[in-house]
Amino acid sequence: MDRRDLVRSLRWVGSRDGWRAVRAAWRRHRIDARDLPGGGAQRARVPGTACGAEALPGGGVVWFAQSSLRVRVAVGGAVFCGWDGAAPEPSYALAGECPAADTRAVLEPDKDGWRVVSERITVVVFRNGAVEFRTPGGVLLRRELPPRWWDGPGRASCWVQRARTPADAVVFGLGGRSSGPGLPAGSYRLWNTDPCAAFGPGDDPLYITMPVQFVVADGGCHLVFHDNTWDGRVSLRDGEEGAGSGHDQLGGCEVRFEGGPLRYWVMAGSPGRVLGTWTALTGRPALPPRWALGYQHARWGFGSAEEVRRVAAGYRERGMPVSALHLDIDHLDGHRIFTVDRDAFPELPVLAAELREHGTRLVSIVDPAVKAEPGLAVYDSGTAADAFVRDARGQVVRGVVWPGETVFPDFTEPRVRRWWGGLYAERLQQGFAGFWHDMNEPTSFTAFARYGEATLPRSARHSLEGRGGDHREAHNVYGLAMARAGYEALRELLPGQRPFFFSRSGWAGMQRYGGTWSGDVATGWPGLRASLALVLGLGLCGVPYSGPDVGGFHAVPSPELFVRWWQLAAYLPFFRSHSAIDGGRREPWEFGPRAEECVRAALAERVRLLPYLYTLAHLAHRTGAPYVRPLWWYEPDDRRLRSGGDAFLLGKALLVAPVLEQGATARAVRLPRGRWYDAATEAAHHGGGQVLLDAPLDRTPVLVRAGAVLPVAAEGGLLLEVWAPAPGQTGSGVVITDEGDGWEPPRVERFTSRWEHGAVVVEREGADEVGYPVRVRGLRPG
């Protein structure tokens, strides 16, 4: 904590809310000291020597002296491993029931123990409890060493599992991490955390942590997911290439949890196949309504309906379309959820209707904490429904959040989710079209938060779908369960419309309910770089719809920084500017005429690309492939591409090279193989090497893959922008369209591009006519 933060904390502690937080922190400490199991002797345990095996559908069980391992290959290719009798279910990550076993996979004896051979992975179980995962060709993907447990009377069983991967392997994922996107060696905590301050590269943990590792190496890609919601830690160690032979050349990973089952899933293949398998298991990403791919503006501190009207009018006067305006906690009555400050927003439904006439929706913030105030409708109904989290002695747990002393719904109880979901009817009556879940790690303020946990007592009791447990197990899935409550309610309240949710916190599987954003990223060039790392990492965890607060959250960006941040965000799925109440305005005209001009150009390009982005949204929903992909997505065996994280692919067609350094007017980028065209100049570049691209303040360097058939918006409708294939090559593209916000089946059209008699021609699969106007680009010599 720097001196400025310390002074701010001291002042806050002296305030009324500060003293409440001090008392809440003391209560939390006292409750945990009273109700959590105490220390005591713990006994270490390892599996011991194998003593037999039993074949079962999809694999089988190997019995050891002190444990057992179940290996089960599921239909679709994912491999489940469960120690000590752990089963795939119950699980908050899985979408619906666990997939059936692939009966073609059989457990059979092997010279080292036993093996299970499947279409995509061969699993070898050694007699000492080690497990190897190999490609069908025999290339090592991952070697798990025998796990170790620490058991004690009345305590959860802690465990650690170490693994080795090829020396060249790079690990991505683990949720929303500000380092990366390739994660450097170090330790990463698995505990969703509000940092209670602006964050930048290296700050960890943040709001969304997931035990999901996406591992990329020369020999192949794999994803490993430890299905455990408890507090844990993943430690990564660099490989020691050249240090020796055999396993000495392997990198390292250690996974440690404070309790819960030792169970995990492994899936392998190309990046697209891995994420396809992963999202088939945990749920395909929700398809946002088409308007949610437009630009959205938020501010903590609009203060009044008239200020909202003023900002909306400012965008309209400048010809800058805004798809949504977001109202933060200041529109609520005393920060109480599901209320409205009637003095500042006297006729909110009227305001929503006015904005809707101009194509702008209203989005409402929703926090989970309910003010503990008898007479408040939400509190009274929640009390009557016995909806709030209690401690081990049956007392309702209280904390401190924006409205003061608060209580917290237990979203792990189905009837509480139904009660909570019914509250969104009030938001719909106010005219809101989408919802923004905040403070749902969950956060409860504490004094000097960096030195204590700003959440509920670890001993607080939760339903956990009727199984019963405490906050140590429920904490990481609290935001996920809250998103489920809202999403399922909106499906009933508005059955003909796709819900729009994004959540600050979540866990594996959150993509099936909506997306997320960066949270309180620091204003500054490091914060800009962290924004891209977060989006790329989350995409590789199966959460494709995300983006940062443009400009950073807490401070006023320089005009140059604001422009570069806006230019990056214009190519990301969730495009929103946002700031703290003391962080300055984010309207583009506040940064001067030059900045406004640059922002206008970036927004115009975003609008032009909306048909392409909407197609990517549908592809993500169908296959799990993220909109924003690392440069190595189609060439994971290229180590040079794996080492770069400051540029990205937007779908297959575009390569975006944002400017992330102050004062830069050019930047280098390493290109994937093939021919690429500069989108501004149409100059051709040959892939496989590094190029230097001009990056004046008024544009972001963007390259287009040769042969791409790109759907873009044009006057009168949709236009196919076709970029000339390389000589002797063909290209392709897809267009997916629907009504924009409902559930009707979309229209899918596939196109190919090729040279014929010295000209570029385009054909639509299964049709004689293309059906759209075509513009051919990339015909310059060279």
N, C-alpha and C positions, 0 to 999 in steps of 0.2 A: 504494500500500500504506500503510494507516494504521499508527500506532505500535504498536498492539496486535498486528496481523498481523506486523509486523517482528520484535517480540520473540518471538512464537510461532515464526516461521521460524528465528530465530537459535538458539532452544532445540532445535528439531527437527534443524537441521544438526549440532548437537553430539551427537546421539544416534547409535546404531548404524545405524538405517535412514537417518538423515540423511546420514551419511558414504557409505553405499552410493549414495544418490541423487546426491551430489556426484560420485562416481566414474562413475556411469552418465551423468551430464550431460557429463563430460569425454570419456568414450568416444564418446558421440553426436557431440560436436563434432569429435573427431579423425577419426571414420569419415567424416563428411560432408565435412570438409576434404580428405580423401584421395580420396574416391570420386565426389563430384559434379563435373560439368564446371566448369572454372574460368571466370573472366571473359574478356573478349575483345571485339573489335569486333563490333557487331551492325549489320545493314543494315535500314533501314526500308523497308517495301513497302506499296503500296496496290494495289487491283485494276487501276487504269488505265482506259483507255477500252474500251468494249465493241466487240468485233470480229465477233460472230456469235452465233447461237443454234441450238439443236437441240431439236425437240419430242420428248418422251418420254411414256409413259403417266403421267397425273396431272400433267403439267407439262412440264418440260424443263430444259436446261442453257443458261446464257448464258455465253459466253466473253469474258473480258477480257484485256487485254494481259499481266497478271501474275497472273491467278487465274481461277477459274471459280466459278459459283454454280449449284447444283442446287436447283430448286424442285419439290416433289412433294406433291400433295394426296392424303392417305390416305382410304380408306373410313372414314367416321365424321366427317370434316371437319377433322382436324388437318392443318396445313401444315408440312412439313419444309423447312428451308433448310440447305444444307451448302456451305461454301466450301472451296476447294482440294481438291476431290474427297472431302470428308467424306461418309460414308454413315450411314444411321440405325443400322446395326449394325456392330460389337458394342456393346451398351449394357447397363449395369447397371440402368438405369431401366425399360426396356421389359419388359412381361410377355409372355414368349414371343416369337414372331416379329413383326417389324414388320408392321403392317396393310398390306393390298394397296393399290395405287394406285387412286384414283378416276378411271377412264378418261373420265369426263364432263368433267374439268378439262383444258384444253388451253392450251398456250403459244402466244400469238399476238402479232403486232406491235402496238405502241401508239405513239401520237405521241411519247411520251417514251422509248420503248425497247421493252419487252415486258410483257405482262400474262398472268396466269393467273386465270381467273374460275371460282370454285367456288360451291357453294350458300351458304356462310356467310361467305366471305372472298374479296375480290379482291386479288391481289398484283400490284403494279406494280414492275418492275425497271428502274431508270433506267440510262442509258448510262454514268454515272460510278460505278456500283456502289451507289448508294442504293436502298433497298427500302421500299416503302410497303405497309401492310396497311389495307384499307378494308372497311367493311360493304358488303353488296350494294347499299345505297342511296347509296354514295359517301362516307360519313362517315369521316374519318381516325381510325384506331385507334392507329397506330404508324408512325413513319418512322425506319428504320434508316439512318444515314449510312454512307458507304463505310468498311469496316473498315481497320485498319492492323496490320501484322505487324512483328515485329522478329526477324529470322533471324540466326543466327550459327553458325559451324562447331562441330559436336559438342554443340550446345545445343538445348533445346526451343524451339520457336517461340512467343514470347509474342505476345499480340494484345489489341487493345482495340476495342470496338464501342460507338459512341454512338448513342443513340436519342432521339427527341422524341415526346412524347405530349401530348394536349390539356392546357391550363393547369389545368383543373378536375380532372384525373386524380388519384386516390389509389392508391398502391401498397400492397398487402398481401402477406404471405407471406415468402419467403426463409427458410423453415424456422421454427425456434423462436426468436423474437426477443422480448426483454423490453420493447421499446418498441412502442407501437402500441395496437391492432392496425393502424391506418393508420400506415405507416412515415414518420416525419418525414424531411426532407432530411438527408443525411449519408452516411457511408460504412459499408458493411456487408461484413465479411470472410466469405468462403466457405471456412472451414476448421474442421471440427468440433473443438471445444475444451472441455476441462475447465477451468473458470475457477479451480479449486482453492481456491475460497472461495465464500461465499454471494453470490448475485447479486441485483440489483434492476433497476428500469427503467433503461435506457441502457447496462447492461453488455453488451458484445458483443465477439467472438462467443461462442456457447454450444455446447451439445452436438450440436445438429442444425442444420446449415446446408444450404440447398438453393438452387440457382440457379433458383427458381420465383417469378415475379412475377405476382400476380393484380392486374390494373389495372382500375379502375372509373372511368368518366367519364360525362358526360351522354350522349355519343354511343354508348355501349355498353361492354361488358366484354370483356376478352381476357386470356388467360394466355400468358406466354412462358416457355419452359424452355430454358436453355442446357445441352445435354447434354455436360457436361465435368466431370470429377471432380477436376481439379487445383485447387490453391490459387488463389483469385481474390478479386475485390472488386466489389461493386455500389455505385455512387455515385448518389444521387438528388438532383435539384435541383428546387426548387419552380418551378411555372409562373409566368410573368410576365404574368398576365392584365391586359389594358388597356395593355400597354407598346407596342403597335403593331398590326400586322396580319399576316396570314399566319402564317409559322412563328415570328415573334417571340412569339406567344401560346402557344407550346408549352412544356410542362415538359421536364425532361431526365433522362436516365439514361445512365450509362456502365458497361459491363461489361468487366472486365479479367481475364485469366487468365495464369498463368505458363507455361502450356504446354497441350498437348492440342488437339483439333480445334475449329474454329469451326463449330458446328452447333447448330441450335435448332429448336424446335417452337413454333408459334403456333396458338391455337384461340380462337374467339370465339363470342358468343351471350349468352344469359341466364346468371346465375351457376350455376343448376342444370345447364344444358346444357354450360357450360365444364367444370365438374368431372366431369360424366358423360363427356365426351370425354377428359379428362385421365386418369381412372381406368380407362377402357377401354384406354388406351394403356399405362399403367404398372401396372395391376392393381387390381381392386376391393378395397376394404378387407376384411380378414379379419373374419369374423363371430365375436365372442367367445362362449364358452358363457354361458348365461343367468346363472349364478351370478357371473360376473365383472362384472355390472352392479350387484351389491350393494356394501355398504360393506366395505372391507378395511383391516386394521390392521397396521402394520409398526413395528418399532423396531430400530435398531442398538443392541444391548445387552440383548436378552432374557436372555441369559446361561445359561439352563437350561430344561429341559423343564418344571420345576415353575413357573417364572415364566410360561411360555406358558399353562399350565393355569390359573394364577391370573387372568391377564388375560381369558382366554376365559370363565372362570366369572363374572368381574365383569360382563361384558356380558350373560351369560345371566340373572344374578340381577336385572339392571335391565331386562330385557325389551328389550334392544337387539340385534337380529340382526347378526351378523358373517359375511360370506360367505367370508372368507379371512384368515388370519394369515400374514405374510411373515417368513421367517427371513433375517437379514442375515449378514454374514461371520463374526459371532461364533459361529455354530453349526457352523462348519467346524473341522477339526483344524489348528490353526496357520494358519488362513486359506487352506489349500490347497483348491482347487476339487475337487468330486466326492469329498469326504471328509466325515466327521462327527466332531465332538468327542464321543467315547463316554463321557467322564466327565460332561459337562454334559447330553448327550442320549443316555442309554444305550439306549433302545429307541424310536428315532424312528418306525418303522412303527406301533408301538403307539399313540404319541401321535397320529399322523395318523389312525388308525382311530377313536380316541376323539373327536377333533374332528369327523370326518366324520359320526358318529352324530348330532351336533347341528347339522349343516348347514354346517360350517366346513371349508374346505380349507386345506392348507398350500401355500405358494408359496416356491420356493427362489431365492435370488440365485445367479447364475452369472457369474463374471468370465472374461475370455479368457486372462489371464496365468497360466501354469503355473509353479509353483515349480521352479527348476532344481536338482533333488535326485535323484541316482541312487538307485534303490530305490523311489521314489514311482511307483505304477503308471501314473498319467497321463503323467508325464514319460518314463518308460521306453517306454511304448507309442508316444508321440508321437515320440520319438527314433528308434525302430525304423521308424516310418512316414515319417520325414523330413518331419515336419509343421510345423516351426518356421521362422520367417522368418530368412533369412541375409543377410549383407552381400555386397557385390560380390566379395569374395575367398573367399566360401564358408563363412565362420564364422557360427555361430548368433548372432543379435543378442540381447543380454541387456539387461534393464531392471530397475527396482525398483518393485514394487507391494506390496500388503498382506502377502503371505507372505515378502517379502524379494527376493532375486535371482530373476528370472523370465525365461521365454522366451514367445514369442507365436506361436500357430498362424497359418498363412497361409490365411485363409478364402477367398482368391481362387483357390484350387486345389481342383477338384472332389473329388479323393480325400481331401484334408484335411477338407473338409466332411463327407464320409462317415465318416471316422475320428472326428471330433468328435461327430457326431450319435449314434454308437453309445454315447458316454459317458452320454447322458441315461437310458439303461436303469438305471443305478445310482440316479439321482434318483427314478425311478418306483418302484423297489424300496423306497426309503425312504418312499414314500407321498405324494410331492409331486404336486400336480395342475396346477401352473402354474410359469412361469419368468420371472425378472426379470433381464435382461441389464444389467450395470453395467460401468463403467470401460472401455467398448469404443469410445472415440474413435479409436484406443486410447490409454490413459493409461499413461505410465511416469513415476514421480515424478522431479522435478528440484528442486534447491535454488533457493529464491526463484523459484517457478514463474511468477510474473507477469512475470518478466524473461527467461524462456526457454521453449522448447517442451517441454511435458510429454508427449512422445510418442516414437515410434521415430525413428531417423535417417532423414532424407529420402532418403538413398541406399540404404536397405535394399531388398532385392530381393523382388518378389512375382511369383507366377505370372500373375495377371490372365487366368485361363482359358486358360493356355498361350501367350499372346502375349508375356509377359514385360514387366517394367517395374519401377519403383521406388516408394517410399512416397509420393512427390509425387503420383502418380496413384492409389494404392491407399488412402491415408489416409481420405478421405471416405466410401469405400464399405466400410470395414472392419466397422463395426457392422451394416450392411445384409447383408453376406455372412455374418456370424455368425448373424444372425436367420434367414437362409435355411437355414443348416446345421441349426439347432435345429428349425425348423418342418418341414422335409422329413423329419427323423428321426422326429419325433413322429407324422407322418402314417403312417409305417411301423410304429412301435412300438405305437401305439394307433390303428389304422385306423378304428375306429368312433367316435372322439371328435374334436371340434374342439380343436386345440391352443390354449393360452393363453400368449402371450408379450407382454411389453412391454420396450422397449429404451431405454436412455438416449441412445444415438447411432444415427444412421441417415442415409439419404439418400433421394432421390426414388425412390418405389416401395416404401418400407418398409411402407406400409399393408397390403400383401398378406400380410405375415407377422404383423402384430399392431400394437400401439400404443406409446405412450411416456408419459413423465411429465415433470414440470418439471425434475427434478434438484434441486440444492441451492439452492432459492430462499430468499432472506433472510427471516428472521422480522421482520415489521414491516408497516405499512400499505402502503408502496411494494411490498413483495414480494407482498402480496395482489393489488394492481393488476396487477403483472407476470404473475401466474398466469393471469388472464383473457386478457391479451394473447397469451400463449403458446398457449392452447387455441384461440382464434379464428384466429390466424395459421396454426397447423398444420392446422386444418380446411380452410383455403383452399389448402393445399398437398396436399390429398388424404389427410391423416392424421386421421380423425375421432375416434379413441379415445385420449383423453389427459386429463390432470388434474394438479393440483399435489400436493406434500406439504402436507397440511392443517396449518396452524400455522407453516409455514416449517421449515427443517431444523436450523439451528445453535443457536437460542436458545429460551428459554421465552416463549411469547406471553402477553399479558395475557388474562384471561378474556374480555373483550369482543372482542379480536382473534381469539381461538380460535373463538368463536361465529360471528363474521361470516365467517371463513374456511370453517368447516364448512358454514354456510348456502349459500355460493357453491358449494362442491364437491358438495353434495347434488344440484345440478342439472347437474353435469358428467358426462361419460361414465365416466371413471375416477375413482372416489371412494375415496381412501386417505389416512389419516393416517400420518405418518412423522417420525422425528427422528434426529438424530445421537446418538452415545453420550453426549455431554455436553449434549444439547439438551433434556433434561427428558422427562417422560412425555407421551403424547398421549391417555391414557384420559380420556374426558369428565369423569368424577367427580373427577379431580385438580384441576379448575378451579372447584370449588365447586357448591353446590346449584342456584343460579340458572343457571349455565352448563350444567349437566347437563340441566336442564329444557328449555332452549332447544335444545340439541343433540338431545334425545330427540324433540322436535317435528319438527325438520328430518329426522331419520332416518325417522320415521313417514311423512312426506310422500314421501321417496325410495322407501320400500317400496310405498306406494300407487301411485306412478307407474311402477313396474317394467314393467307391460305396455306402457305407452306408450314407455318407453325401449327395450324389447326390439324393438318395432316399428320405432323409429328405427334400431336396429342393423341390422335386416334391410334397411331402405331404404338405409342407407349401403352395405351390401354389394351391393345391386342396382344402385344409381345413382351412388354416390360422394358423395351429398349429406351434409354433416356433421350430426351431431346438433345441435351448437351453431353457430348461424348469426348473422352480423351483422344488425343491424336493417334494413339496406338490402337484404337478400337478395332480397326480392320487389319492391323499388323502387330499383334501383341508380341511377336518374336523380335521386333526391332528395339533394341535397348536404348538407342538414341531418342526414339520417340517416347519411351517409358520415362525417361529422365526429365522430360519437359512438362510443366504444368501451367504455363502462362499463355497458352493458346488452346483452342478446342474446336471440335467439329460440331456444327449445328445440323443434326441429321447426317445424311451421307453427302449432301451436295455442297455444303458451305464449310469453310475453314475461317474462323474468326481469330484475329490476333490483336487483342485489346492492348492499349497503351497503359502500363501500370507503373510508369516511372515519371516523376516530375520533369518537365522541360523537354521530354523526348519528342522528336519530330520524325523519327524513323525507328524501325525495330526489326530485329532478325527473327526468323521463325524457321524451324526445320519442317520440311514438307513430307507427308506420306508419299508413297510411290504414285506415279501417274502424272498426267498433265493437269495443271491448275491455271486458271485465269484470274488476273486481278479484276475484281468486280467493277472498279472505277475506270481503269484504263484499257481493259481487255487484253493486256499484255500476258503472254503465256510464260509459265515457269514449269520447269521439269522437276518432278518430285525425287525424293531420295537424298536430297541435300539441303543446305541452308540457303535462304535468300534474304536479302535486305529489302524491306518494304517501306515506302514513304508513309508517314503517319502525321499529316498536318492536323492542327487542332480541330478542323471541321469534319474529320471522318476517321473511322476505325478501319484499319486494313482488313479486307475480306477477300478471300479467294473462293473460286467456284470450280468444282471438279468438272473436268472435260466430260462431255456427254450428258450432263445433268439436264433433266427436264423439270424445271422449277415452277410450281404454280405461284403466281403473284397477283396482287390486286391491280386492276387497271380501270380506267374509265369505262363504265358499262358492264363491268363484271370481272371475270377471271381470265388471265392471260397465261399462256405457257411460254416461259422464257427458256429457250433451249440453247445450251452452250455446246459448241461444235465438238464432237468426239475427236480423239486423236486419230491420225490416219490409220486405217485398218481396224479401228475399234468401234464398239457400239456403246450407247449409254442408255439410261433408263430413268424413270421417275414414276411417282404415284400421286394421285389426287384423291383425297377422301373428303366428302362433304355430307352435311345433313342440315337439319333445320336450325341447329345452333345451341339448343338447350334442353332437348327432350330425349326420349329413349328409342326413337324410331331407328331401324337399321340404316346405317350410312351407305352412301353410294361410293364404291371403290373402283377407280379407273387406273389402269396401268398403261404406261407409254414407253416406247423405245425410240431411240434416236440413232441414225446411221448415215453414212455417206452413200449417195447414189448418183452416178453420173456427174460428179463434181459439185453436188449440192447436198445440204443437210436436210434429211426428211424425218418426219415424225409420224409414228403410227400408234393407234390406240388398240390395245389387245381386244380382240373379239368384235371389232367394228371397222367399217369401211371409212368412216370419217373421224377426224381428230375431235371435232366437237367444240374446240376453243380456238381463238386467235393464237397465232404462233409468232414469236419474235426470236430470230436466230442471232446469237452473239458469239464472240470469240473467233471471228473470221479474219482477224488481222494476220498478216504474214508473220512467221517466226514460231 
